[in-house]
Amino acid sequence: MTDPMLLTPVEAATALGIGRSKLYELMQDGILESVHIGSCRRIPADALNTLINRLRGAEADAAAS
């Protein structure tokens, strides 16, 4: 079985170890990419990796300053 390419908000929040409300906040602020399929909102699995890498880069930049 392959990993899903799109995750529900609950699945994405669980994968990131954050709450559903925080996940929706990240999507609303444009920090986490999401797509609409009809009335459903889904998060591309690779968007989670992009978010993590962006956060790691921000932390590294802050530590270097």
Secondary structure, DSSP 8 states (H G I E B T S, - for coil): ----SEE-HHHHHHHHT--HHHHHHHHHTTSS--EEETTEEEEEHHHHHHHHHHHHHHHHHHHH-
